[in-house]
């Protein structure tokens, strides 16, 4: 767990367990993968997950002792099979949620063929424009938390992804 500034506290609390301590947060990391043609990777959540069959950027909670960047690299690899170096992640921004700090990163890949999706986490993946991501969001097809996240980080994401 971290404090509001993202500083690790040394405490742990399983996400989803009751009595989450006030003023503390778990760290969530997400990655927007940008191909050379400008398309971005989104994944569709597995039917067994919260927000089933909704779209999102690959994301997940940091494990105890893991940095935000480490968690982003691990989650991307686990969910999609894509391996990217930690130093390729460019921070887009942070959103403070009720009990989580979400860090969004951009990484660029020349080619991203042969995705290997984890069926426990991801049911599908697609390469789309950022405009399509916003249409999915407006149409209620993105996972609920992404509506506010993109409202806050959308402009910064567009700038970072467009470089």
VOPAGU-2260 file (C-alpha; in pm, 1 decimal, decimal comma):
REM VOPAGU-2260
SITE   aa  ch    i         X         Y         Z
SITE  UNK   A    0       0,0       0,0       0,0
SITE  UNK   A    1     103,3     358,3     -53,5
SITE  UNK   A    2      13,5     694,4      86,0
SITE  UNK   A    3    -159,8     956,7    -129,8
SITE  UNK   A    4     174,9    1060,3    -281,6
SITE  UNK   A    5     248,6     702,6    -390,2
SITE  UNK   A    6     513,8     642,0    -125,6
SITE  UNK   A    7     513,3     278,5     -11,4
SITE  UNK   A    8     402,7     239,6     348,8
SITE  UNK   A    9     532,7    -112,2     408,3
SITE  UNK   A   10     178,7    -224,8     486,5
SITE  UNK   A   11     -17,4    -476,3     282,6
SITE  UNK   A   12    -389,8    -525,7     239,4
SITE  UNK   A   13    -542,9    -760,6     -10,6
SITE  UNK   A   14    -737,8    -562,0    -269,0
SITE  UNK   A   15   -1107,8    -627,0    -233,2
SITE  UNK   A   16   -1084,9    -734,2     128,8
SITE  UNK   A   17   -1305,6    -534,7     366,1
SITE  UNK   A   18   -1185,5    -249,8     586,0
SITE  UNK   A   19    -939,0     -96,2     342,5
SITE  UNK   A   20    -750,8     161,3     552,3
SITE  UNK   A   21    -856,4     522,7     499,1
SITE  UNK   A   22    -590,8     742,4     341,2
SITE  UNK   A   23    -400,2     450,0     191,7
SITE  UNK   A   24    -405,2     326,3    -165,9
SITE  UNK   A   25    -309,5      28,1    -374,0
SITE  UNK   A   26    -109,7      97,9    -686,9
SITE  UNK   A   27    -251,5      11,2   -1030,5
SITE  UNK   A   28     -43,5      37,8   -1347,1
SITE  UNK   A   29    -173,3      50,7   -1704,7
SITE  UNK   A   30       0,8      56,9   -2041,6
SITE  UNK   A   31    -107,2     206,7   -2371,1
SITE  UNK   A   32      96,7      24,2   -2634,4
SITE  UNK   A   33     138,0     229,1   -2952,3
SITE  UNK   A   34     233,6      61,7   -3279,5
SITE  UNK   A   35     440,9     239,1   -3545,7
SITE  UNK   A   36     119,6     302,6   -3746,0
SITE  UNK   A   37     -31,8     491,1   -3449,6
SITE  UNK   A   38    -283,6     225,9   -3347,0
SITE  UNK   A   39    -307,7     139,6   -2977,1
SITE  UNK   A   40    -368,8    -192,8   -2807,3
SITE  UNK   A   41    -682,7    -247,0   -2604,2
SITE  UNK   A   42    -787,5    -568,3   -2437,6
SITE  UNK   A   43   -1130,5    -706,3   -2359,4
SITE  UNK   A   44   -1180,7    -829,3   -2005,6
SITE  UNK   A   45   -1258,4   -1197,1   -1949,2
SITE  UNK   A   46   -1618,8   -1287,2   -1879,1
SITE  UNK   A   47   -1530,9   -1385,8   -1519,5
SITE  UNK   A   48   -1383,5   -1043,4   -1431,0
SITE  UNK   A   49   -1552,3    -729,3   -1299,1
SITE  UNK   A   50   -1674,9    -530,3   -1599,4
SITE  UNK   A   51   -1694,0    -851,2   -1807,9
SITE  UNK   A   52   -1628,9    -818,0   -2181,1
SITE  UNK   A   53   -1552,9    -447,1   -2148,8
SITE  UNK   A   54   -1247,1    -295,6   -2315,7
SITE  UNK   A   55    -949,4    -141,0   -2136,7
SITE  UNK   A   56    -577,0     -86,4   -2160,9
SITE  UNK   A   57    -371,9    -371,1   -2012,1
SITE  UNK   A   58    -353,0    -299,4   -1639,4
SITE  UNK   A   59    -332,8    -445,5   -1294,8
SITE  UNK   A   60    -230,4    -400,7    -935,8
SITE  UNK   A   61     129,4    -384,7    -823,8
SITE  UNK   A   62     244,2    -670,2    -606,4
SITE  UNK   A   63     404,4    -608,9    -267,2
SITE  UNK   A   64     746,1    -450,4    -319,6
SITE  UNK   A   65     687,6    -384,4    -690,3
SITE  UNK   A   66     725,8     -38,2    -844,1
SITE  UNK   A   67     459,0     104,3   -1070,3
SITE  UNK   A   68     682,4      54,8   -1376,0
SITE  UNK   A   69     763,9    -304,3   -1275,0
SITE  UNK   A   70     392,6    -376,3   -1236,2
SITE  UNK   A   71     315,2    -224,5   -1577,0
SITE  UNK   A   72     579,6    -438,1   -1750,2
SITE  UNK   A   73     462,4    -753,0   -1569,2
SITE  UNK   A   74      90,5    -695,5   -1631,4
SITE  UNK   A   75     147,4    -628,0   -2002,0
SITE  UNK   A   76     352,3    -947,7   -2033,3
SITE  UNK   A   77     104,2   -1159,2   -1833,7
SITE  UNK   A   78    -206,7   -1034,3   -2013,1
SITE  UNK   A   79     -79,3   -1004,1   -2372,3
SITE  UNK   A   80     257,2   -1177,2   -2398,9
SITE  UNK   A   81     421,6    -848,8   -2503,1
SITE  UNK   A   82     766,5    -795,2   -2352,7
SITE  UNK   A   83     881,5    -434,2   -2325,8
SITE  UNK   A   84    1178,7    -295,0   -2135,2
SITE  UNK   A   85    1098,9     -88,4   -1827,7
SITE  UNK   A   86    1288,1     209,3   -1968,9
SITE  UNK   A   87    1052,0     219,1   -2270,3
SITE  UNK   A   88     759,2     324,8   -2051,2
SITE  UNK   A   89     677,5     695,6   -2063,6
SITE  UNK   A   90     454,9     823,0   -1781,0
SITE  UNK   A   91     128,5     980,7   -1897,5
SITE  UNK   A   92     -16,3    1063,4   -1558,1
SITE  UNK   A   93    -175,6     946,2   -1237,4
SITE  UNK   A   94    -540,2     931,9   -1134,4
SITE  UNK   A   95    -632,9     916,2    -766,4
SITE  UNK   A   96    -932,8     692,1    -713,4
SITE  UNK   A   97   -1114,9     596,8    -393,8
SITE  UNK   A   98    -860,2     336,1    -284,5
SITE  UNK   A   99    -619,5     325,2    -578,2
SITE  UNK   A  100    -359,5     530,9    -756,1
SITE  UNK   A  101    -365,5     451,6   -1128,3
SITE  UNK   A  102     -48,3     521,9   -1324,1
SITE  UNK   A  103     -82,8     521,5   -1703,6
SITE  UNK   A  104     218,4     471,7   -1929,0
SITE  UNK   A  105     280,8     473,3   -2304,0
SITE  UNK   A  106     524,9     241,9   -2477,5
SITE  UNK   A  107     599,2     210,7   -2847,1
SITE  UNK   A  108     653,9    -107,0   -3045,8
SITE  UNK   A  109     755,3    -146,5   -3409,7
SITE  UNK   A  110     557,6    -463,7   -3456,7
SITE  UNK   A  111     338,0    -647,6   -3215,7
SITE  UNK   A  112     243,9    -974,0   -3375,3
SITE  UNK   A  113     163,2   -1293,9   -3197,2
SITE  UNK   A  114     -16,9   -1167,2   -2890,5
SITE  UNK   A  115     -56,7   -1441,4   -2631,0
SITE  UNK   A  116    -366,0   -1354,6   -2428,3
SITE  UNK   A  117    -418,3   -1488,4   -2076,3
SITE  UNK   A  118    -772,8   -1633,3   -2096,1
SITE  UNK   A  119    -826,0   -1580,1   -1722,4
SITE  UNK   A  120    -775,1   -1205,6   -1773,3
SITE  UNK   A  121    -838,8   -1122,7   -2139,2
SITE  UNK   A  122   -1095,5   -1250,6   -2388,4
SITE  UNK   A  123    -984,6   -1048,3   -2692,1
SITE  UNK   A  124    -750,1    -773,8   -2807,7
SITE  UNK   A  125    -768,8    -510,7   -3079,4
SITE  UNK   A  126    -550,0    -242,9   -3237,0
SITE  UNK   A  127    -756,8      74,4   -3266,2
SITE  UNK   A  128    -720,3     450,9   -3293,4
SITE  UNK   A  129    -739,9     666,0   -2983,8
SITE  UNK   A  130   -1056,3     813,8   -3135,7
SITE  UNK   A  131   -1207,3     464,1   -3130,4
SITE  UNK   A  132   -1106,5     425,0   -2764,9
SITE  UNK   A  133   -1303,0     741,6   -2688,3
SITE  UNK   A  134   -1603,0     615,1   -2892,3
SITE  UNK   A  135   -1597,4     289,4   -2695,0
SITE  UNK   A  136   -1581,0     492,9   -2375,6
SITE  UNK   A  137   -1872,6     715,1   -2481,1
SITE  UNK   A  138   -2071,6     406,8   -2584,6
SITE  UNK   A  139   -2029,6     233,5   -2249,0
SITE  UNK   A  140   -1807,0     -39,5   -2392,2
SITE  UNK   A  141   -1493,1      50,9   -2196,4
SITE  UNK   A  142   -1468,3     -83,1   -1840,8
SITE  UNK   A  143   -1636,3     167,0   -1609,8
SITE  UNK   A  144   -1325,7     299,9   -1433,9
SITE  UNK   A  145   -1175,8     398,2   -1769,6
SITE  UNK   A  146   -1446,9     658,9   -1830,9
SITE  UNK   A  147   -1315,1     885,6   -1555,7
SITE  UNK   A  148    -953,3     788,6   -1616,0
SITE  UNK   A  149    -974,5     893,0   -1980,7
SITE  UNK   A  150   -1166,2    1208,7   -1892,4
SITE  UNK   A  151    -870,0    1304,8   -1673,8
SITE  UNK   A  152    -578,6    1166,4   -1876,6
SITE  UNK   A  153    -716,6    1169,3   -2232,3
SITE  UNK   A  154    -539,6    1483,6   -2351,6
SITE  UNK   A  155    -208,8    1381,9   -2195,2
SITE  UNK   A  156    -246,4    1034,8   -2346,5
SITE  UNK   A  157    -309,5    1181,7   -2692,5
SITE  UNK   A  158       3,9    1394,4   -2661,7
SITE  UNK   A  159     217,7    1106,0   -2534,8
SITE  UNK   A  160      88,0     855,9   -2790,9
SITE  UNK   A  161     130,9    1101,0   -3075,5
SITE  UNK   A  162     502,5    1158,5   -3025,9
